[in-house]
């Protein structure tokens, strides 16, 4: 008796879900549309799903999705979460008195974010040792809020004997790493640990025209192992082009900059600049100084890189060293935290 062959049951294809109207369609120039789960190779999709007919999306290995999932909204979700949390950026300024440190920082952020010089007034006396003073502001632009902390170091390099004058600065930097580490090892730690770590150190070089001083070399040698140092030649308009070139070891650094919070009328427009007998030195004109390059580097292109290097390299180096000392740090309980706050 011959066996009869039963044909397979024909089932209707499931309806492909439509893409929500509020989600922007992918660019028509994209070769494969929205990318799905990658790295699954072998022509097989997730869970062994074989290649399908062309659709609206792709799985790793060239497979396509049956319809819109919404993976491309992850970036928008991350953006909203980051915007809600806000940003932190901590910048330290180091250099001798009279180099225009506060003015340059105010020019960078186009606001009075470094106010120590005006707060001290005429009664200010030169400190006998290096002091660390920090002031924080919340600045906002285009709906993006950033807590900016400016750490000033009055007294640095102003003494007759400047031996080891960088030690209070290195101590402060390590203290901020220690604060972050203790919060990190807490059993009941905060959802968002306050970040007071120094993300960038602007080091101001005197425009002497005689290259770097021994103090400059020693400071950058000792501090470059624990913080991101960006050297700048202060008041570079007092130097000749040849003198500027003597300072430079690389294409841009140290940045030869001019800072000013005063506006002048030049060719029918208002510009920030310094007025001299020969005309106005425009701060943001790349033909006059390298302030625009410094601003773009610090804020527009590498701000997040500076923060990530601080966390992933400088802080991790400090953390590994501390945890290897004396068996490491013991976790701090909630009771210990409450007692320390009393």
WOWO-V126526 format. One record per pair of residues at least 24 apart in sequence whose C-alpha atoms are under 7 Angstrom apart, sorted by the first residue. I is the first residue (numbers start at 0). GAP is how many residues later the second one is. If there is no record, write none. Layout:
# WOWO-V126526
I,GAP / I,GAP
This chain:
# WOWO-V126526
15,50 / 15,51 / 16,50 / 16,51 / 17,49 / 17,50 / 18,49 / 32,24 / 33,24 / 34,24 / 35,24 / 82,61 / 85,59 / 85,60 / 86,58 / 86,59 / 86,60 / 87,58 / 87,59 / 87,60 / 88,58 / 88,59 / 88,60 / 88,110 / 89,58 / 89,59 / 89,60 / 89,106 / 89,107 / 89,108 / 89,109 / 89,110 / 90,58 / 90,59 / 90,60 / 90,107 / 90,108 / 90,109 / 90,110 / 91,58 / 91,59 / 91,60 / 91,106 / 91,108 / 91,109 / 91,110 / 92,58 / 92,59 / 92,60 / 92,108 / 92,109 / 92,110 / 93,58 / 93,59 / 93,108 / 93,109 / 93,110 / 94,61 / 94,62 / 94,108 / 94,109 / 94,110 / 95,60 / 95,61 / 95,62 / 96,61 / 98,107 / 98,135 / 98,136 / 102,156 / 102,157 / 102,158 / 103,155 / 103,156 / 106,152 / 106,153 / 106,154 / 107,187 / 112,24 / 113,36 / 125,29 / 126,27 / 126,28 / 127,27 / 128,26 / 129,24 / 129,25 / 129,26 / 129,35 / 129,38 / 130,24 / 165,53 / 169,53 / 172,24 / 172,25 / 176,138 / 180,138 / 184,146 / 184,147 / 185,145 / 185,146 / 185,147 / 186,144 / 186,145 / 186,146 / 186,147 / 187,145 / 187,146 / 197,29 / 198,28 / 198,29 / 198,107 / 198,108 / 198,111 / 199,27 / 199,28 / 199,29 / 199,106 / 200,26 / 200,27 / 200,28 / 200,29 / 201,27 / 201,28 / 201,29 / 201,30 / 202,26 / 202,27 / 202,28 / 202,29 / 203,27 / 203,28 / 203,29 / 203,30 / 204,27 / 204,28 / 204,29 / 205,27 / 205,28 / 206,26 / 206,27 / 206,28 / 206,29 / 206,32 / 208,30 / 208,34 / 210,35 / 210,36 / 211,35 / 225,88 / 226,83 / 226,87 / 227,78 / 230,24 / 231,24 / 231,25 / 232,24 / 233,24 / 254,35 / 254,39 / 255,33 / 255,34 / 256,32 / 256,33 / 256,34 / 257,25 / 257,31 / 257,33 / 258,24
